[in-house]
Amino acid sequence: MTEVQFHFNAPDRLVYACRLLRKALRRDTGVAVTGDTQTLDQLDRALWTFGEETDFLPHLRLRADAAAPPPRLRRTPLWLVDAPQQADHLPVLLNLGAAPPAGFEAFERLVEIVGQAAPEREAARARWRHYASRGYPVAGHEVGAA
C-alpha cells in the first residue's frame, strides 16, 4: 500500500522540491513529479539552476500528449509528468498539485509538499482526509523541524 508523507510549511515549495529531489538522487531513488503545467515548467527551470555550479539534477519533462520517451531516456531518475501513469515505473511520486493525483496508488510512496499560504494548507488538509479515509498510512513532517 502506498505510504503518504506530507511536508508542511515549506517557505518555498520549488526550492524544497529541488532539495528533496537532490536527496533522492543521492540515494539512487527515482521520483516522478506531478502538478499543474505551470508549476512543472517552473520546476523544470529550477532544476537547471538549483544548487552549486557542479550540481546537475538529471530530469525529463514529459507532457501528457507526448510520445513515450526512447528506452535510453527511461533510465532518467527524475520525471516531471502531467499524468503520473507516465512514470509509474518509479517508486516515489511527488505531488505539487492541489488535488490527489490520479494513479498515485501505483507508487510505493507519495510525497506532498505544502507551503505556508492558508489556501494551500486547506487544500492539503482535504488531501490528507482523502488518503486517510481510504486507509492509506499518512504521516506529517514539519519542514525545518529537527
C-alpha positions in Angstrom: 0.0 0.0 0.0 1.2 3.5 -0.9 2.7 5.4 2.0 1.8 9.1 2.1 4.0 11.8 3.6 3.1 15.5 4.0 5.9 18.0 4.3 4.3 21.1 5.9 5.3 24.8 6.0 7.8 24.8 3.2 8.8 28.5 2.8 9.4 28.0 -1.0 7.8 24.8 -2.4 10.0 24.7 -5.5 13.3 25.1 -3.6 12.2 22.5 -1.1 11.2 20.2 -4.0 14.7 20.6 -5.5 16.3 19.7 -2.2 14.2 16.6 -1.9 14.9 15.6 -5.4 18.7 16.1 -4.9 18.5 13.9 -1.8 16.6 11.2 -3.7 19.2 11.2 -6.5 22.0 10.8 -3.9 20.1 7.8 -2.6 19.6 6.5 -6.1 15.8 6.7 -5.8 13.7 7.6 -8.9 11.0 10.1 -8.5 8.0 11.2 -10.6 6.8 14.7 -10.0 3.3 15.8 -10.9 1.3 19.1 -10.7 -0.1 21.7 -12.9 1.7 22.6 -16.1 2.9 26.0 -14.9 4.4 24.5 -11.7 6.1 21.7 -13.5 7.6 24.2 -16.1 8.9 26.3 -13.2 10.4 23.2 -11.5 12.0 22.2 -14.8 13.8 25.6 -15.0 14.7 25.5 -11.3 16.3 22.1 -11.6 18.7 23.6 -14.2 19.8 26.4 -11.9 19.5 24.8 -8.4 22.4 24.4 -6.1 26.1 24.8 -6.8 27.6 25.0 -10.3 28.6 21.3 -10.1 25.1 20.2 -9.3 23.0 18.7 -12.1 19.7 17.1 -11.4 19.0 14.9 -14.5 15.4 15.0 -15.3 12.9 14.6 -18.0 9.9 16.8 -18.7 7.1 14.8 -20.3 3.8 16.4 -21.2 0.5 14.3 -21.3 0.3 14.4 -25.1 4.0 13.4 -25.6 5.0 10.1 -27.1 6.8 7.7 -24.8 10.5 8.5 -24.5 13.1 6.3 -26.1 14.5 3.5 -23.9 17.7 5.3 -23.1 15.7 8.1 -21.5 13.6 5.7 -19.4 16.7 5.5 -17.1 16.4 9.2 -16.2 15.8 9.2 -12.4 13.5 12.3 -12.2 10.4 12.6 -14.4 8.2 15.7 -14.4 4.9 14.5 -15.7 1.4 15.8 -16.3 0.0 12.3 -15.7 1.6 10.1 -13.0 0.8 7.0 -15.1 3.6 8.2 -17.5 6.2 7.3 -14.8 4.6 4.7 -12.6 7.8 2.6 -13.0 9.4 4.8 -10.5 9.0 4.2 -6.7 8.1 7.7 -5.5 5.6 10.3 -6.6 5.9 13.9 -5.6 2.7 15.8 -5.9 2.9 19.6 -6.3 -0.8 19.8 -7.4 -3.8 20.9 -5.4 -5.7 17.6 -5.7 -4.8 14.0 -5.1 -3.1 12.8 -8.2 -4.8 10.1 -10.3 -3.0 6.8 -10.2 -0.9 7.6 -7.0 -1.7 4.0 -5.9 0.9 2.6 -8.4 3.7 4.2 -6.4 5.4 2.9 -3.2 5.4 6.4 -1.7 3.6 9.7 -2.3 5.1 12.9 -1.0 3.1 16.1 -0.7 4.9 19.5 -0.2 2.7 22.1 1.5 3.6 25.8 1.6 2.7 28.3 4.2 -0.3 30.0 2.5 -3.7 29.4 4.0 -5.4 28.2 0.8 -2.6 25.7 0.2 -2.8 24.4 3.7 -6.6 23.9 3.4 -6.2 22.0 0.2 -3.6 19.8 1.9 -6.0 19.1 4.7 -8.5 17.9 2.2 -5.9 15.7 0.5 -4.9 14.3 3.9 -8.6 13.4 4.6 -8.9 11.8 1.2 -5.9 9.5 1.7 -6.8 8.7 5.3 -10.4 7.9 4.5 -9.2 5.3 2.0 -7.0 3.6 4.5 -3.6 4.8 3.3 -1.0 5.4 6.0 -0.4 9.1 6.3 2.4 10.9 8.1 3.3 14.6 8.6 6.7 16.2 8.7 7.2 19.8 9.7 9.8 21.4 7.4 12.6 22.8 9.4 11.8 20.7 12.4 14.7 18.6 13.8 
